[in-house]
């Protein structure tokens, strides 16, 4: 039998917690999905006013920034790392590992040292490509995290 703490009913209470939900409204009615999809898709500029984020998948895009410019509402997809980006990152990592193993084989005498310049050049290219992909991933993840930490999530009617 599992031993537990005895809690008396005089110690326990039920309390009501409240949360705040921000809904995107249009003429005092919650914006519908159909209307949200009609918002023009634009690139965000520095002078735009950010209203908040909407989570809804349209194609491969799942997070949208709602913003205004010159008195009009727009939406912009918040970049995310795509499946192909993730796959390219894994592939580049495997290529770096493969080149490094070939260099180890040269050091061990299992492959002719004559291949060393070619393999070193391939390793340098592979590391450079891998680093570029990692930087892209980090930039995208930081941008998403910043927006999610600083902006409210807006709810729309489905």
C-alpha positions, -999 to +999 in steps of 0.1 A: +000+000+000+013+034-010+018+058+019+004+093+014-002+125+033-035+127+051-052+160+041-082+171+060-112+188+044-106+218+067-072+224+049-085+221+013-106+247-005-119+252-040-111+286-055-122+301-088-093+312-110-097+337-138-079+341-170-079+368-196-087+360-232-081+386-259-104+382-289-099+400-322-132+418-328-146+436-358-176+459-352-180+445-316-182+409-329-155+383-327-136+381-360-144+349-378-119+326-395-133+335-429-127+372-422-092+366-408-082+347-440-093+378-459-068+401-442-042+410-468-009+392-462+020+417-461+056+419-450+060+436-416+077+469-415+094+486-386+067+513-383+038+488-382+018+484-350+017+448-337-017+438-325-010+402-315-007+366-326-032+342-341-025+305-341-042+289-371-027+267-398-030+279-434-008+257-456+025+252-438+021+284-417+008+281-382+014+314-364+003+348-377+012+383-366-018+407-369-006+443-374-018+476-386-004+501-411-019+534-420-052+525-403-056+491-420-052+455-406-029+430-421-015+396-413+020+381-418+031+346-412+057+342-384+085+322-399+090+287-387+116+261-396+100+239-422+103+201-424+127+204-453+149+229-433+150+204-404+159+176-429+186+197-445+201+204-411+201+167-402+216+159-436+243+185-432+252+172-398+255+137-412+278+150-439+301+166-414+302+134-394+310+114-426+338+137-436+352+136-401+352+098-401+370+097-434+397+120-420+399+096-390+404+067-414+433+086-431+449+091-397+445+054-389+460+045-423+427+029-436+425+054-465+453+068-485+466+102-473+463+114-510+426+118-503+432+142-474+430+176-493+397+166-510+382+154-477+394+184-458+378+207-484+345+187-483+346+189-445+351+227-445+322+231-470+300+208-449+308+226-416+301+260-433+268+248-447+258+232-413+267+265-395+246+285-419+216+263-413+221+264-375+223+302-376+190+303-397+173+279-372+184+300-342+173+333-358+139+319-366+134+303-332+145+335-314+121+356-335+092+333-327+101+332-290+103+370-289+070+375-305+053+348-283+068+364-252+059+400-260+025+398-278-009+385-267-025+356-284-056+367-301-086+344-305-109+343-335-142+326-339-140+294-359 
